[in-house]
């Protein structure tokens, strides 16, 4: 159990853990935080961290919660949610890095998943990523306000969610293309 805040952090909570197995080093990492993003290498028991490896790598300005890390074609991808789960503007941003502990390289336009009022889609956030085995096909799994009634619930819509799966696609330069949420 992570029951402490990293040094210098006096806000947020220790929530939304993500475990990532680095295929390059063979090490396992834990990511967590609310209002900040922390990372540490896991011990072999997979339930405790190597405290000396603890780092805070918060993306500036937009990080709220729900980090997701994966590796593709020599790059580490970091996805996170911006805003509160009760906001219609709950959405997903990303960065890349050359290592599982940063530093993060944040593209200028890094918003990849957001509301689509024209389709009645709001509150798209808190994601996970899957690679279809043996392929370079990827999927993003996320939750959003229930369609079509969620937006009418106000902030309570953040607790009336549905889980969605959409394609996650990349440009030749490794950028993540904007995701078109489906109904």
Buried (B, 14 or more C-beta within 10 A) or exposed (E): EBEEBBEEBEEBEBEBEBEBEBEEEEBBBBBBBBBBBBBBBBBEEEEEBBEEBBEBBBBEEBBBBBBBBBBBEEBBBBBBBBBBBBBBEBBBBBBBBEEBBBEBEBBEEBBBBBBBEEEBBBBBBBBBBEBEEEEEEBBBBBBBBBBEEBBEBEEEBBEEBEEBEBEBBBEEEEBBEEBEBEE
